[in-house]
Amino acid sequence: MKVGMSSYAFRWAVGTRDFTPPTPLTAFKLLEKAAALGAEVVQICENVPLEGLPEDTLNDLARHAVELGLVLEVGTRGSRPEHLRHYLGIAERLGAHLLRVVLTDAGWEPSFDEMVDVFR
């Protein structure tokens, strides 16, 4: 078993929909803080935006995790097929073997059958 933490552990340092700290915690600083606290795994969730990062930045983030001895996981909200494909690509680029998905999203709450179809 490995000790891990989620980006939600730093909710107020990262910021929320209703609160932005003066200097929001970046994904890179999140990894450094997690490593300093003894974490071995870090799940970067939807509160730390990965979606718009360039591929080079994602590559640098993956390299930084390796340098710190961290295993990465990725989390996202929403299960529309195009969104999941995009996040699977992000997870792959980061070397993450786990993609945590909150199925519902603002404006879309799929039925059980729709969820089954998405994951087929």
ZAMIFI-333625 format. One record per atom (N, C-alpha, C): x, y, z; residue in one letter; residue number from 0; atom name. Coordinates in Angstrom, 3 decimals, padded with zeros to 6 digits. Example, Ala and Ser with C-alpha at 12.3 -4.5 7.8 and 13.67 -1.06 7.14 Angstrom:
[[013.190, -005.690, 007.800], "A", 0, "N"],
[[012.300, -004.500, 007.800], "A", 0, "CA"],
[[013.200, -003.300, 007.800], "A", 0, "C"],
[[012.850, -002.250, 007.080], "S", 1, "N"],
[[013.670, -001.060, 007.140], "S", 1, "CA"],
[[012.900, 000.030, 007.870], "S", 1, "C"],
***
This chain:
[[000.843, -001.174, 000.000], "M", 0, "N"],
[[000.000, 000.000, 000.000], "M", 0, "CA"],
[[000.890, 001.240, 000.000], "M", 0, "C"],
[[000.470, 002.250, -000.736], "K", 1, "N"],
[[001.216, 003.502, -000.794], "K", 1, "CA"],
[[000.384, 004.627, -000.190], "K", 1, "C"],
[[001.074, 005.570, 000.416], "V", 2, "N"],
[[000.424, 006.742, 000.990], "V", 2, "CA"],
[[000.242, 007.776, -000.116], "V", 2, "C"],
[[-000.976, 008.270, -000.234], "G", 3, "N"],
[[-001.230, 009.246, -001.285], "G", 3, "CA"],
[[-002.091, 010.388, -000.807], "G", 3, "C"],
[[-002.176, 011.389, -001.647], "M", 4, "N"],
[[-003.058, 012.511, -001.357], "M", 4, "CA"],
[[-003.606, 013.062, -002.656], "M", 4, "C"],
[[-004.688, 013.773, -002.510], "S", 5, "N"],
[[-005.387, 014.362, -003.643], "S", 5, "CA"],
[[-005.154, 015.866, -003.650], "S", 5, "C"],
[[-005.294, 016.461, -004.809], "S", 6, "N"],
[[-005.185, 017.921, -004.882], "S", 6, "CA"],
[[-006.261, 018.599, -004.037], "S", 6, "C"],
[[-007.328, 017.874, -003.718], "Y", 7, "N"],
[[-008.363, 018.449, -002.857], "Y", 7, "CA"],
[[-007.870, 018.655, -001.427], "Y", 7, "C"],
[[-006.766, 018.024, -001.053], "A", 8, "N"],
[[-006.185, 018.275, 000.267], "A", 8, "CA"],
[[-005.682, 019.718, 000.370], "A", 8, "C"],
[[-005.472, 020.339, -000.784], "F", 9, "N"],
[[-004.981, 021.717, -000.832], "F", 9, "CA"],
[[-006.023, 022.653, -001.447], "F", 9, "C"],
[[-007.275, 022.361, -001.202], "R", 10, "N"],
[[-008.392, 023.081, -001.823], "R", 10, "CA"],
[[-008.252, 024.596, -001.744], "R", 10, "C"],
[[-007.936, 025.110, -000.572], "W", 11, "N"],
[[-007.886, 026.570, -000.414], "W", 11, "CA"],
[[-006.609, 027.146, -000.996], "W", 11, "C"],
[[-005.560, 026.383, -001.071], "A", 12, "N"],
[[-004.317, 026.856, -001.696], "A", 12, "CA"],
[[-004.432, 026.865, -003.216], "A", 12, "C"],
[[-005.220, 025.933, -003.750], "V", 13, "N"],
[[-005.452, 025.847, -005.194], "V", 13, "CA"],
[[-006.498, 026.872, -005.611], "V", 13, "C"],
[[-007.548, 026.956, -004.819], "G", 14, "N"],
[[-008.669, 027.834, -005.129], "G", 14, "CA"],
[[-009.914, 027.026, -005.437], "G", 14, "C"],
[[-011.037, 027.691, -005.370], "T", 15, "N"],
[[-012.321, 027.057, -005.657], "T", 15, "CA"],
[[-013.068, 027.940, -006.654], "T", 15, "C"],
[[-014.233, 027.508, -007.019], "R", 16, "N"],
[[-015.059, 028.298, -007.934], "R", 16, "CA"],
[[-015.345, 029.687, -007.351], "R", 16, "C"],
[[-015.470, 029.766, -006.027], "D", 17, "N"],
[[-015.841, 031.019, -005.369], "D", 17, "CA"],
[[-014.685, 031.740, -004.684], "D", 17, "C"],
[[-013.499, 031.134, -004.693], "F", 18, "N"],
[[-012.362, 031.739, -003.992], "F", 18, "CA"],
[[-011.076, 031.483, -004.771], "F", 18, "C"],
[[-010.348, 032.551, -005.034], "T", 19, "N"],
[[-009.044, 032.436, -005.688], "T", 19, "CA"],
[[-007.998, 033.034, -004.762], "T", 19, "C"],
[[-007.033, 032.226, -004.314], "P", 20, "N"],
[[-005.984, 032.777, -003.460], "P", 20, "CA"],
[[-005.095, 033.729, -004.267], "P", 20, "C"],
[[-004.373, 034.611, -003.587], "P", 21, "N"],
[[-003.509, 035.563, -004.298], "P", 21, "CA"],
[[-002.530, 034.878, -005.257], "P", 21, "C"],
[[-001.960, 033.757, -004.828], "T", 22, "N"],
[[-001.056, 032.976, -005.673], "T", 22, "CA"],
[[-001.510, 031.522, -005.619], "T", 22, "C"],
[[-002.353, 031.102, -006.549], "P", 23, "N"],
[[-002.853, 029.722, -006.511], "P", 23, "CA"],
[[-001.726, 028.693, -006.643], "P", 23, "C"],
[[-001.869, 027.607, -005.916], "L", 24, "N"],
[[-000.911, 026.509, -005.962], "L", 24, "CA"],
[[-000.956, 025.861, -007.341], "L", 24, "C"],
[[000.194, 025.733, -007.974], "T", 25, "N"],
[[000.263, 025.103, -009.296], "T", 25, "CA"],
[[000.399, 023.592, -009.154], "T", 25, "C"],
[[000.232, 022.886, -010.236], "A", 26, "N"],
[[000.409, 021.432, -010.227], "A", 26, "CA"],
[[001.835, 021.071, -009.807], "A", 26, "C"],
[[002.815, 021.834, -010.255], "F", 27, "N"],
[[004.210, 021.560, -009.903], "F", 27, "CA"],
[[004.443, 021.738, -008.405], "F", 27, "C"],
[[003.925, 022.827, -007.845], "K", 28, "N"],
[[004.076, 023.078, -006.402], "K", 28, "CA"],
[[003.285, 022.060, -005.589], "K", 28, "C"],
[[002.156, 021.624, -006.115], "L", 29, "N"],
[[001.374, 020.575, -005.456], "L", 29, "CA"],
[[002.228, 019.325, -005.285], "L", 29, "C"],
[[002.926, 018.920, -006.338], "L", 30, "N"],
[[003.780, 017.733, -006.255], "L", 30, "CA"],
[[004.886, 017.923, -005.228], "L", 30, "C"],
[[005.487, 019.098, -005.203], "E", 31, "N"],
[[006.559, 019.364, -004.244], "E", 31, "CA"],
[[006.049, 019.306, -002.810], "E", 31, "C"],
[[004.890, 019.902, -002.554], "K", 32, "N"],
[[004.313, 019.861, -001.201], "K", 32, "CA"],
[[003.969, 018.430, -000.798], "K", 32, "C"],
[[003.370, 017.677, -001.718], "A", 33, "N"],
[[002.992, 016.298, -001.421], "A", 33, "CA"],
[[004.227, 015.457, -001.103], "A", 33, "C"],
[[005.281, 015.617, -001.884], "A", 34, "N"],
[[006.516, 014.866, -001.636], "A", 34, "CA"],
[[007.113, 015.253, -000.285], "A", 34, "C"],
[[007.100, 016.545, 000.031], "A", 35, "N"],
[[007.639, 017.012, 001.313], "A", 35, "CA"],
[[006.860, 016.441, 002.492], "A", 35, "C"],
[[005.572, 016.160, 002.280], "L", 36, "N"],
[[004.737, 015.589, 003.339], "L", 36, "CA"],
[[004.814, 014.061, 003.389], "L", 36, "C"],
[[005.591, 013.462, 002.498], "G", 37, "N"],
[[005.777, 012.015, 002.529], "G", 37, "CA"],
[[004.833, 011.222, 001.650], "G", 37, "C"],
[[004.089, 011.887, 000.799], "A", 38, "N"],
[[003.184, 011.159, -000.102], "A", 38, "CA"],
[[003.995, 010.398, -001.147], "A", 38, "C"],
[[003.430, 009.276, -001.592], "E", 39, "N"],
[[004.039, 008.486, -002.662], "E", 39, "CA"],
[[003.201, 008.554, -003.937], "E", 39, "C"],
[[001.927, 008.896, -003.766], "V", 40, "N"],
[[000.984, 008.986, -004.880], "V", 40, "CA"],
[[000.247, 010.316, -004.768], "V", 40, "C"],
[[000.048, 010.983, -005.902], "V", 41, "N"],
[[-000.725, 012.225, -005.920], "V", 41, "CA"],
[[-001.785, 012.115, -007.006], "V", 41, "C"],
[[-003.033, 012.346, -006.602], "Q", 42, "N"],
[[-004.121, 012.398, -007.571], "Q", 42, "CA"],
[[-004.407, 013.873, -007.861], "Q", 42, "C"],
[[-004.132, 014.270, -009.099], "I", 43, "N"],
[[-004.407, 015.643, -009.525], "I", 43, "CA"],
[[-005.826, 015.663, -010.063], "I", 43, "C"],
[[-006.703, 016.326, -009.327], "C", 44, "N"],
[[-008.135, 016.325, -009.660], "C", 44, "CA"],
[[-008.516, 017.562, -010.454], "C", 44, "C"],
[[-009.809, 017.673, -010.715], "E", 45, "N"],
[[-010.303, 018.755, -011.560], "E", 45, "CA"],
[[-010.121, 020.137, -010.954], "E", 45, "C"],
[[-009.786, 020.214, -009.668], "N", 46, "N"],
[[-009.550, 021.533, -009.078], "N", 46, "CA"],
[[-008.188, 022.110, -009.474], "N", 46, "C"],
[[-007.328, 021.298, -010.055], "V", 47, "N"],
[[-006.060, 021.770, -010.619], "V", 47, "CA"],
[[-006.163, 021.570, -012.127], "V", 47, "C"],
[[-006.378, 022.639, -012.874], "P", 48, "N"],
[[-006.658, 022.480, -014.301], "P", 48, "CA"],
[[-005.484, 021.909, -015.089], "P", 48, "C"],
[[-005.713, 020.749, -015.677], "L", 49, "N"],
[[-004.736, 020.124, -016.565], "L", 49, "CA"],
[[-005.176, 020.250, -018.017], "L", 49, "C"],
[[-006.452, 020.495, -018.191], "E", 50, "N"],
[[-007.079, 020.441, -019.514], "E", 50, "CA"],
[[-006.426, 021.357, -020.545], "E", 50, "C"],
[[-006.047, 022.545, -020.158], "G", 51, "N"],
[[-005.504, 023.487, -021.133], "G", 51, "CA"],
[[-003.987, 023.528, -021.194], "G", 51, "C"],
[[-003.319, 022.660, -020.432], "L", 52, "N"],
[[-001.858, 022.708, -020.414], "L", 52, "CA"],
[[-001.278, 022.151, -021.711], "L", 52, "C"],
[[-000.244, 022.810, -022.243], "P", 53, "N"],
[[000.415, 022.289, -023.442], "P", 53, "CA"],
[[001.084, 020.940, -023.163], "P", 53, "C"],
[[001.279, 020.153, -024.208], "E", 54, "N"],
[[001.896, 018.831, -024.056], "E", 54, "CA"],
[[003.265, 018.921, -023.397], "E", 54, "C"],
[[004.057, 019.938, -023.742], "D", 55, "N"],
[[005.382, 020.093, -023.134], "D", 55, "CA"],
[[005.280, 020.279, -021.628], "D", 55, "C"],
[[004.292, 021.037, -021.189], "T", 56, "N"],
[[004.102, 021.256, -019.753], "T", 56, "CA"],
[[003.681, 019.964, -019.070], "T", 56, "C"],
[[002.789, 019.202, -019.701], "L", 57, "N"],
[[002.396, 017.900, -019.139], "L", 57, "CA"],
[[003.604, 016.970, -019.058], "L", 57, "C"],
[[004.447, 016.981, -020.078], "N", 58, "N"],
[[005.668, 016.162, -020.052], "N", 58, "CA"],
[[006.575, 016.588, -018.906], "N", 58, "C"],
[[006.729, 017.903, -018.715], "D", 59, "N"],
[[007.552, 018.417, -017.614], "D", 59, "CA"],
[[006.968, 018.012, -016.264], "D", 59, "C"],
[[005.649, 018.049, -016.153], "L", 60, "N"],
[[004.986, 017.657, -014.908], "L", 60, "CA"],
[[005.230, 016.178, -014.618], "L", 60, "C"],
[[005.127, 015.341, -015.635], "A", 61, "N"],
[[005.387, 013.904, -015.469], "A", 61, "CA"],
[[006.831, 013.676, -015.032], "A", 61, "C"],
[[007.757, 014.387, -015.654], "R", 62, "N"],
[[009.176, 014.259, -015.307], "R", 62, "CA"],
[[009.421, 014.714, -013.864], "R", 62, "C"],
[[008.772, 015.801, -013.473], "H", 63, "N"],
[[008.918, 016.331, -012.115], "H", 63, "CA"],
[[008.426, 015.302, -011.090], "H", 63, "C"],
[[007.322, 014.645, -011.395], "A", 64, "N"],
[[006.801, 013.608, -010.494], "A", 64, "CA"],
[[007.813, 012.483, -010.333], "A", 64, "C"],
[[008.410, 012.051, -011.430], "V", 65, "N"],
[[009.420, 010.982, -011.369], "V", 65, "CA"],
[[010.607, 011.432, -010.525], "V", 65, "C"],
[[011.070, 012.658, -010.743], "E", 66, "N"],
[[012.194, 013.194, -009.965], "E", 66, "CA"],
[[011.893, 013.204, -008.471], "E", 66, "C"],
[[010.629, 013.446, -008.124], "L", 67, "N"],
[[010.224, 013.492, -006.715], "L", 67, "CA"],
[[009.840, 012.115, -006.176], "L", 67, "C"],
[[009.863, 011.096, -007.025], "G", 68, "N"],
[[009.501, 009.747, -006.600], "G", 68, "CA"],
[[008.006, 009.549, -006.418], "G", 68, "C"],
[[007.210, 010.310, -007.149], "L", 69, "N"],
[[005.755, 010.246, -007.007], "L", 69, "CA"],
[[005.101, 009.495, -008.158], "L", 69, "C"],
[[004.054, 008.771, -007.827], "V", 70, "N"],
[[003.176, 008.152, -008.817], "V", 70, "CA"],
[[001.997, 009.101, -008.992], "V", 70, "C"],
[[001.619, 009.358, -010.235], "L", 71, "N"],
[[000.502, 010.264, -010.496], "L", 71, "CA"],
[[-000.771, 009.511, -010.849], "L", 71, "C"],
[[-001.879, 010.076, -010.411], "E", 72, "N"],
[[-003.220, 009.685, -010.839], "E", 72, "CA"],
[[-003.912, 010.972, -011.280], "E", 72, "C"],
[[-004.938, 010.823, -012.105], "V", 73, "N"],
[[-005.659, 011.991, -012.606], "V", 73, "CA"],
[[-007.131, 011.841, -012.261], "V", 73, "C"],
[[-007.767, 012.954, -011.911], "G", 74, "N"],
[[-009.199, 012.954, -011.639], "G", 74, "CA"],
[[-009.889, 014.021, -012.467], "G", 74, "C"],
[[-011.117, 013.727, -012.874], "T", 75, "N"],
[[-011.885, 014.683, -013.655], "T", 75, "CA"],
[[-013.364, 014.558, -013.342], "T", 75, "C"],
[[-014.110, 015.546, -013.771], "R", 76, "N"],
[[-015.565, 015.550, -013.606], "R", 76, "CA"],
[[-016.177, 015.592, -014.992], "R", 76, "C"],
[[-017.132, 014.698, -015.228], "G", 77, "N"],
[[-017.827, 014.651, -016.509], "G", 77, "CA"],
[[-017.460, 013.400, -017.287], "G", 77, "C"],
[[-018.462, 012.801, -017.904], "S", 78, "N"],
[[-018.210, 011.534, -018.601], "S", 78, "CA"],
[[-018.673, 011.554, -020.054], "S", 78, "C"],
[[-018.781, 012.734, -020.616], "R", 79, "N"],
[[-019.071, 012.782, -022.051], "R", 79, "CA"],
[[-017.891, 012.137, -022.776], "R", 79, "C"],
[[-018.154, 011.359, -023.803], "P", 80, "N"],
[[-017.076, 010.607, -024.466], "P", 80, "CA"],
[[-015.881, 011.460, -024.902], "P", 80, "C"],
[[-016.118, 012.627, -025.492], "E", 81, "N"],
[[-014.998, 013.457, -025.957], "E", 81, "CA"],
[[-014.159, 013.956, -024.782], "E", 81, "C"],
[[-014.811, 014.247, -023.656], "H", 82, "N"],
[[-014.091, 014.689, -022.457], "H", 82, "CA"],
[[-013.238, 013.548, -021.907], "H", 82, "C"],
[[-013.821, 012.357, -021.833], "L", 83, "N"],
[[-013.065, 011.212, -021.327], "L", 83, "CA"],
[[-011.877, 010.887, -022.227], "L", 83, "C"],
[[-012.066, 010.940, -023.532], "R", 84, "N"],
[[-010.944, 010.683, -024.448], "R", 84, "CA"],
[[-009.819, 011.689, -024.210], "R", 84, "C"],
[[-010.194, 012.952, -024.034], "H", 85, "N"],
[[-009.189, 013.989, -023.785], "H", 85, "CA"],
[[-008.430, 013.700, -022.485], "H", 85, "C"],
[[-009.160, 013.358, -021.439], "Y", 86, "N"],
[[-008.509, 013.097, -020.152], "Y", 86, "CA"],
[[-007.732, 011.789, -020.141], "Y", 86, "C"],
[[-008.150, 010.813, -020.900], "L", 87, "N"],
[[-007.344, 009.597, -021.039], "L", 87, "CA"],
[[-005.998, 009.944, -021.668], "L", 87, "C"],
[[-006.005, 010.862, -022.628], "G", 88, "N"],
[[-004.755, 011.326, -023.232], "G", 88, "CA"],
[[-003.872, 012.050, -022.230], "G", 88, "C"],
[[-004.475, 012.883, -021.391], "I", 89, "N"],
[[-003.720, 013.582, -020.348], "I", 89, "CA"],
[[-003.129, 012.568, -019.375], "I", 89, "C"],
[[-003.944, 011.619, -018.933], "A", 90, "N"],
[[-003.465, 010.593, -017.995], "A", 90, "CA"],
[[-002.309, 009.813, -018.605], "A", 90, "C"],
[[-002.440, 009.456, -019.866], "E", 91, "N"],
[[-001.373, 008.705, -020.537], "E", 91, "CA"],
[[-000.091, 009.536, -020.603], "E", 91, "C"],
[[-000.209, 010.798, -020.971], "R", 92, "N"],
[[000.971, 011.660, -021.074], "R", 92, "CA"],
[[001.659, 011.813, -019.713], "R", 92, "C"],
[[000.874, 011.813, -018.633], "L", 93, "N"],
[[001.440, 011.946, -017.285], "L", 93, "CA"],
[[001.925, 010.617, -016.716], "L", 93, "C"],
[[001.681, 009.528, -017.431], "G", 94, "N"],
[[002.084, 008.216, -016.929], "G", 94, "CA"],
[[001.168, 007.701, -015.840], "G", 94, "C"],
[[-000.039, 008.261, -015.752], "A", 95, "N"],
[[-001.002, 007.847, -014.721], "A", 95, "CA"],
[[-001.694, 006.561, -015.153], "A", 95, "C"],
[[-001.790, 005.630, -014.234], "H", 96, "N"],
[[-002.475, 004.363, -014.510], "H", 96, "CA"],
[[-003.908, 004.376, -014.009], "H", 96, "C"],
[[-004.320, 005.485, -013.396], "L", 97, "N"],
[[-005.671, 005.585, -012.871], "L", 97, "CA"],
[[-006.267, 006.928, -013.276], "L", 97, "C"],
[[-007.481, 006.887, -013.806], "L", 98, "N"],
[[-008.258, 008.090, -014.090], "L", 98, "CA"],
[[-009.540, 007.987, -013.283], "L", 98, "C"],
[[-009.672, 008.859, -012.267], "R", 99, "N"],
[[-010.867, 008.884, -011.430], "R", 99, "CA"],
[[-011.873, 009.807, -012.102], "R", 99, "C"],
[[-013.111, 009.331, -012.260], "V", 100, "N"],
[[-014.129, 010.095, -012.972], "V", 100, "CA"],
[[-015.364, 010.282, -012.095], "V", 100, "C"],
[[-015.766, 011.542, -011.905], "V", 101, "N"],
[[-017.079, 011.854, -011.351], "V", 101, "CA"],
[[-017.991, 011.910, -012.566], "V", 101, "C"],
[[-018.935, 011.002, -012.643], "L", 102, "N"],
[[-019.704, 010.815, -013.873], "L", 102, "CA"],
[[-020.528, 012.019, -014.282], "L", 102, "C"],
[[-021.141, 012.692, -013.321], "T", 103, "N"],
[[-022.013, 013.817, -013.659], "T", 103, "CA"],
[[-021.202, 015.100, -013.786], "T", 103, "C"],
[[-021.797, 016.053, -014.477], "D", 104, "N"],
[[-021.173, 017.354, -014.655], "D", 104, "CA"],
[[-022.292, 018.385, -014.733], "D", 104, "C"],
[[-021.942, 019.636, -014.550], "A", 105, "N"],
[[-022.954, 020.690, -014.643], "A", 105, "CA"],
[[-023.663, 020.592, -015.986], "A", 105, "C"],
[[-024.964, 020.453, -015.929], "G", 106, "N"],
[[-025.736, 020.383, -017.158], "G", 106, "CA"],
[[-025.877, 018.999, -017.761], "G", 106, "C"],
[[-025.241, 017.996, -017.168], "W", 107, "N"],
[[-025.380, 016.639, -017.718], "W", 107, "CA"],
[[-025.341, 015.613, -016.597], "W", 107, "C"],
[[-026.463, 014.973, -016.378], "E", 108, "N"],
[[-026.549, 013.885, -015.411], "E", 108, "CA"],
[[-027.073, 012.673, -016.158], "E", 108, "C"],
[[-026.157, 011.847, -016.663], "P", 109, "N"],
[[-026.564, 010.717, -017.500], "P", 109, "CA"],
[[-027.344, 009.670, -016.719], "P", 109, "C"],
[[-028.224, 009.001, -017.445], "S", 110, "N"],
[[-028.935, 007.864, -016.857], "S", 110, "CA"],
[[-027.942, 006.711, -016.712], "S", 110, "C"],
[[-028.353, 005.679, -016.002], "F", 111, "N"],
[[-027.493, 004.514, -015.832], "F", 111, "CA"],
[[-027.128, 003.922, -017.191], "F", 111, "C"],
[[-028.113, 003.792, -018.077], "D", 112, "N"],
[[-027.849, 003.220, -019.402], "D", 112, "CA"],
[[-026.862, 004.078, -020.200], "D", 112, "C"],
[[-026.979, 005.404, -020.088], "E", 113, "N"],
[[-026.030, 006.285, -020.778], "E", 113, "CA"],
[[-024.619, 006.097, -020.231], "E", 113, "C"],
[[-024.506, 005.939, -018.916], "M", 114, "N"],
[[-023.189, 005.723, -018.317], "M", 114, "CA"],
[[-022.577, 004.416, -018.801], "M", 114, "C"],
[[-023.383, 003.373, -018.859], "V", 115, "N"],
[[-022.894, 002.082, -019.345], "V", 115, "CA"],
[[-022.403, 002.230, -020.781], "V", 115, "C"],
[[-023.169, 002.930, -021.614], "D", 116, "N"],
[[-022.775, 003.137, -023.012], "D", 116, "CA"],
[[-021.455, 003.889, -023.121], "D", 116, "C"],
[[-021.261, 004.896, -022.287], "V", 117, "N"],
[[-020.034, 005.693, -022.325], "V", 117, "CA"],
[[-018.815, 004.823, -022.054], "V", 117, "C"],
[[-018.936, 003.909, -021.118], "F", 118, "N"],
[[-017.772, 003.121, -020.713], "F", 118, "CA"],
[[-017.575, 001.848, -021.518], "F", 118, "C"],
[[-018.406, 001.635, -022.503], "R", 119, "N"],
[[-018.207, 000.460, -023.367], "R", 119, "CA"],
[[-017.172, 000.706, -024.371], "R", 119, "C"],
***
